[in-house]
């Protein structure tokens, strides 16, 4: 009887195992990898792209540091932000949010924060004309607005950018320079002709160049979003030559080189833009 019961139990066990094995599933779904951000976070074509997410959350990039480390090298995630953000500073480089993402030397728009590249958009405007294709002068970003020392500097994430005319923009007599954000106009700036150089302040050997007690510019009001020769053409910010300066027919434009040889050539073309629209008169090799 004992062996009989054992045989029965053994047979039952085989049956159970046989049924269990035959019903095993081989096409069970694989548990998906856990993602904090969701699909498309690294894809700029997706609505969930991390650049969009950060912008919509007031540019709070410090949240990224909490997982990816202070230098964005990976941290607890093991995923380095710097593999894509290769400029010095990683994601905090200036050209990450505005400027050319692939060219660190282009840190100002175009590309505005919203991705716009049209000069008719106030966030783009004449940035390129002032900073990158300017053949008339050397203009610093700080002439028109404060330059943050860090991406986390107070006021950096304000929108729109706070225009504070200073430096070259308010040189000479242009302390009343203003920018009107409602129409994008710039008025009373030294850069566009709000200047006056007096005869009394000139060297005696240069008195002959004055036909009045003052040489003055045209004080032209310009439109930030109207990019073209009409806003900064030679002769628009000051007459050729300036008011109060000896001129035609006594002094043709080709004669400017006689006194301003480090600034212009014998055709009146600017040859050293660091000595034009720089806050002073460069004359006779000064």
BALUM-948637 format. One record per residue (C-alpha): x, y, z; chain; residue in one letter. Coordinates in Angstrom, 1 decimal. Example, Ala and Ser with C-alpha at 12.3 -4.5 7.8 and 13.67 -1.06 7.14 Angstrom:
// BALUM-948637
- X;Y;Z;mol;type
- 12.3;-4.5;7.8;A;A
- 13.7;-1.1;7.1;A;S
***
This chain:
// BALUM-948637
- X;Y;Z;mol;type
- 0.0;0.0;0.0;A;X
- 2.8;2.3;0.9;A;X
- 4.5;2.0;-2.5;A;X
- 1.1;2.3;-4.2;A;X
- 0.5;5.7;-2.7;A;X
- 3.9;6.9;-3.5;A;X
- 3.4;5.9;-7.2;A;X
- 0.1;7.8;-7.2;A;X
- 1.7;11.0;-5.7;A;X
- 4.5;10.8;-8.2;A;X
- 2.1;10.5;-11.1;A;X
- 0.1;13.4;-9.9;A;X
- 3.2;15.5;-9.6;A;X
- 4.3;14.8;-13.1;A;X
- 0.9;15.8;-14.4;A;X
- 1.0;19.1;-12.5;A;X
- 4.5;19.8;-13.8;A;X
- 3.4;18.9;-17.3;A;X
- 0.4;21.2;-17.3;A;X
- 2.5;24.1;-15.7;A;X
- 5.2;23.9;-18.3;A;X
- 2.9;23.7;-21.2;A;X
- 1.1;26.9;-20.0;A;X
- 4.3;29.0;-19.5;A;X
- 4.1;32.4;-21.4;A;X
- 7.1;33.3;-23.6;A;X
- 5.7;36.6;-25.0;A;X
- 5.2;38.4;-21.7;A;X
- 5.7;42.2;-22.1;A;X
- 9.1;43.6;-20.8;A;X
- 8.9;46.1;-18.0;A;X
- 9.7;49.5;-19.6;A;X
- 12.8;51.4;-18.4;A;X
- 11.8;54.1;-15.9;A;X
- 12.2;57.7;-17.3;A;X
- 11.7;60.7;-15.1;A;X
- 11.1;63.0;-18.0;A;X
- 9.1;60.9;-20.5;A;X
- 9.5;60.3;-24.1;A;X
- 11.0;63.0;-26.4;A;X
- 12.9;64.9;-23.7;A;X
- 16.1;64.9;-25.7;A;X
- 14.3;65.4;-29.1;A;X
- 14.0;69.1;-30.1;A;X
- 11.1;68.2;-32.5;A;X
- 9.0;66.9;-29.6;A;X
- 6.6;68.9;-27.4;A;X
- 8.3;67.4;-24.4;A;X
- 11.8;68.6;-25.4;A;X
- 13.8;69.6;-22.3;A;X
- 14.6;73.1;-23.7;A;X
- 10.9;73.8;-23.9;A;X
- 10.3;72.4;-20.4;A;X
- 13.1;74.5;-18.9;A;X
- 11.8;77.7;-20.6;A;X
- 8.2;77.0;-19.4;A;X
- 9.6;76.6;-15.9;A;X
- 11.3;80.0;-15.7;A;X
- 14.6;78.6;-16.8;A;X
- 15.1;76.8;-13.5;A;X
- 18.2;74.9;-14.7;A;X
- 19.3;74.3;-11.1;A;X
- 16.8;71.4;-11.1;A;X
- 19.0;69.7;-13.6;A;X
- 21.9;69.9;-11.2;A;X
- 20.1;68.0;-8.5;A;X
- 20.3;64.8;-10.6;A;X
- 23.0;65.5;-13.3;A;X
- 25.6;67.0;-10.8;A;X
- 26.7;70.6;-10.4;A;X
- 28.8;70.4;-13.6;A;X
- 26.1;68.4;-15.5;A;X
- 28.5;65.5;-16.0;A;X
- 25.9;62.9;-15.1;A;X
- 25.6;62.6;-11.3;A;X
- 23.3;59.9;-10.0;A;X
- 21.7;59.5;-13.5;A;X
- 24.9;58.6;-15.3;A;X
- 23.7;60.7;-18.2;A;X
- 25.9;63.7;-19.0;A;X
- 24.3;66.8;-20.3;A;X
- 27.7;67.8;-21.6;A;X
- 27.7;65.1;-24.3;A;X
- 25.4;67.5;-26.3;A;X
- 26.2;70.8;-24.6;A;X
- 29.9;70.8;-25.6;A;X
- 30.6;74.5;-25.1;A;X
- 32.5;75.6;-21.9;A;X
- 29.9;75.8;-19.2;A;X
- 27.8;73.0;-20.7;A;X
- 24.1;73.8;-20.6;A;X
- 24.9;77.3;-19.1;A;X
- 26.9;78.5;-22.1;A;X
- 25.4;81.7;-23.6;A;X
- 24.8;80.1;-27.0;A;X
- 22.6;77.4;-25.5;A;X
- 19.6;79.6;-25.2;A;X
- 20.3;82.5;-27.5;A;X
- 22.7;82.7;-30.4;A;X
- 24.1;79.9;-32.5;A;X
- 24.2;76.6;-30.6;A;X
- 26.9;75.3;-32.9;A;X
- 29.2;78.4;-32.7;A;X
- 30.3;79.6;-29.3;A;X
- 31.4;83.0;-30.7;A;X
- 27.8;83.8;-31.6;A;X
- 26.3;84.2;-28.2;A;X
- 23.6;86.8;-29.1;A;X
- 20.5;86.3;-31.4;A;X
- 19.7;85.3;-34.0;A;X
- 18.3;82.6;-32.4;A;X
- 16.1;84.3;-29.9;A;X
- 14.7;82.5;-26.8;A;X
- 11.7;81.5;-28.8;A;X
- 13.8;80.2;-31.6;A;X
- 13.0;83.2;-33.9;A;X
- 15.7;84.3;-36.3;A;X
- 13.9;87.1;-38.2;A;X
- 15.4;90.6;-37.7;A;X
- 11.8;92.0;-37.6;A;X
- 11.3;90.3;-34.2;A;X
- 12.5;92.5;-31.4;A;X
- 14.3;89.7;-29.7;A;X
- 16.5;89.4;-32.8;A;X
- 16.6;92.8;-34.4;A;X
- 20.1;94.3;-35.2;A;X
- 22.2;92.0;-32.9;A;X
- 24.2;90.7;-35.9;A;X
- 24.6;94.1;-37.4;A;X
- 26.0;95.5;-34.2;A;X
- 28.2;92.6;-33.1;A;X
- 29.1;90.3;-35.9;A;X
- 28.9;92.1;-39.3;A;X
- 29.7;95.6;-38.1;A;X
- 32.2;97.3;-40.4;A;X
- 31.8;100.7;-38.9;A;X
- 32.6;100.3;-35.2;A;X
- 33.2;97.9;-32.3;A;X
- 30.1;97.6;-30.1;A;X
- 30.0;95.8;-26.8;A;X
- 26.9;93.9;-25.5;A;X
- 27.2;96.0;-22.3;A;X
- 26.6;99.2;-24.2;A;X
- 22.9;98.3;-24.5;A;X
- 22.2;96.0;-21.6;A;X
- 23.8;94.5;-18.5;A;X
- 25.8;91.4;-19.1;A;X
- 25.3;88.8;-16.4;A;X
- 28.4;87.4;-14.7;A;X
- 26.7;84.1;-14.3;A;X
- 23.7;82.4;-15.8;A;X
- 22.1;82.6;-12.3;A;X
- 22.8;86.4;-11.9;A;X
- 19.8;88.4;-10.6;A;X
- 17.7;89.6;-13.4;A;X
- 19.2;87.4;-16.1;A;X
- 16.0;85.4;-16.6;A;X
- 13.8;88.4;-16.9;A;X
- 11.8;88.6;-20.1;A;X
- 12.1;90.7;-22.1;A;X
- 15.8;91.6;-21.6;A;X
- 16.1;94.8;-19.6;A;X
- 17.7;97.5;-21.8;A;X
- 20.1;99.7;-20.0;A;X
- 21.9;102.1;-22.3;A;X
- 25.4;102.7;-21.0;A;X
- 29.1;102.9;-22.0;A;X
- 29.4;103.9;-25.7;A;X
- 25.7;104.5;-26.1;A;X
- 25.8;107.4;-23.6;A;X
- 29.3;108.8;-24.4;A;X
- 30.0;112.5;-25.0;A;X
- 26.7;114.4;-24.6;A;X
- 24.4;111.4;-25.0;A;X
- 23.4;111.0;-21.4;A;X
- 19.7;111.3;-22.5;A;X
- 19.9;108.2;-24.7;A;X
- 16.7;106.1;-24.5;A;X
- 15.3;102.8;-25.9;A;X
- 11.6;102.5;-26.5;A;X
- 10.6;98.8;-26.2;A;X
- 7.1;99.5;-27.5;A;X
- 8.3;100.4;-31.0;A;X
- 12.0;99.3;-30.8;A;X
- 13.4;102.7;-31.4;A;X
- 16.8;103.9;-30.1;A;X
- 17.1;107.7;-29.7;A;X
- 19.7;110.2;-28.5;A;X
- 22.6;107.7;-28.6;A;X
- 26.2;108.7;-29.2;A;X
- 26.5;105.8;-31.6;A;X
- 24.0;107.3;-34.0;A;X
- 25.1;110.9;-33.9;A;X
- 24.3;112.5;-30.6;A;X
- 27.7;114.1;-30.1;A;X
- 29.3;117.5;-30.0;A;X
- 33.0;118.2;-30.1;A;X
- 34.0;121.8;-29.3;A;X
- 36.7;123.8;-30.9;A;X
- 37.9;124.9;-27.4;A;X
- 38.7;121.2;-26.6;A;X
- 40.6;120.6;-29.8;A;X
- 44.4;121.0;-30.3;A;X
- 45.3;124.5;-31.7;A;X
- 46.7;122.9;-34.9;A;X
- 43.2;121.5;-35.6;A;X
- 41.3;124.7;-35.3;A;X
- 41.3;125.1;-39.1;A;X
- 38.9;122.2;-39.4;A;X
- 36.2;124.1;-37.5;A;X
- 33.7;126.4;-39.2;A;X
- 31.8;126.8;-36.0;A;X
- 32.5;126.5;-32.3;A;X
- 31.1;122.9;-32.3;A;X
- 31.2;119.9;-34.6;A;X
- 27.9;118.0;-34.2;A;X
- 26.2;114.9;-35.4;A;X
- 22.7;114.4;-36.7;A;X
- 21.3;112.6;-33.6;A;X
- 19.4;110.0;-35.7;A;X
- 16.6;108.0;-34.1;A;X
- 16.9;104.4;-35.4;A;X
- 14.7;101.3;-35.4;A;X
- 16.1;98.2;-33.8;A;X
- 14.1;95.9;-36.1;A;X
- 14.7;97.8;-39.3;A;X
- 18.0;96.3;-40.4;A;X
- 19.6;97.8;-43.4;A;X
- 21.7;100.6;-44.8;A;X
- 19.0;103.2;-44.2;A;X
- 19.6;103.1;-40.4;A;X
- 23.4;103.3;-40.3;A;X
- 24.5;104.4;-43.8;A;X
- 27.5;106.6;-44.0;A;X
- 26.2;110.1;-43.6;A;X
- 23.1;109.3;-41.7;A;X
- 24.5;109.7;-38.2;A;X
- 26.5;112.8;-39.2;A;X
- 26.9;114.8;-42.3;A;X
- 29.8;114.2;-44.6;A;X
- 31.7;116.0;-43.1;A;X
- 29.9;116.7;-39.8;A;X
- 28.2;120.0;-39.1;A;X
- 30.8;122.6;-38.1;A;X
- 33.6;120.8;-39.9;A;X
- 35.3;122.3;-43.0;A;X
- 33.7;120.7;-46.0;A;X
- 32.9;120.7;-49.7;A;X
- 34.1;122.1;-52.0;A;X
- 37.1;123.0;-49.9;A;X
- 37.5;119.4;-48.5;A;X
- 36.3;116.5;-50.6;A;X
- 35.6;113.1;-48.9;A;X
- 38.8;111.7;-50.3;A;X
- 40.7;114.2;-48.2;A;X
- 39.6;112.9;-44.8;A;X
- 42.6;110.6;-44.9;A;X
- 44.9;113.7;-44.6;A;X
- 44.0;114.0;-40.9;A;X
- 42.3;110.7;-40.1;A;X
- 44.6;108.3;-41.9;A;X
- 44.3;105.7;-39.2;A;X
- 40.5;105.7;-39.5;A;X
- 39.8;105.9;-43.3;A;X
- 41.4;105.4;-46.6;A;X
- 41.6;107.8;-49.5;A;X
- 38.1;106.9;-50.6;A;X
- 36.6;107.6;-47.1;A;X
- 36.2;103.9;-46.3;A;X
- 36.6;102.9;-42.6;A;X
- 39.8;100.9;-42.3;A;X
- 40.0;100.6;-38.5;A;X
- 36.6;100.3;-36.9;A;X
- 38.1;100.5;-33.4;A;X
- 38.8;104.2;-34.1;A;X
- 35.4;105.1;-35.4;A;X
- 32.4;105.7;-33.2;A;X
- 34.6;105.2;-30.1;A;X
- 33.8;108.2;-28.0;A;X
- 36.6;110.5;-29.2;A;X
- 38.1;112.1;-32.3;A;X
- 41.0;110.1;-33.7;A;X
- 43.0;112.6;-35.7;A;X
- 46.6;112.9;-36.8;A;X
- 47.5;109.5;-35.5;A;X
- 46.2;110.0;-32.0;A;X
***
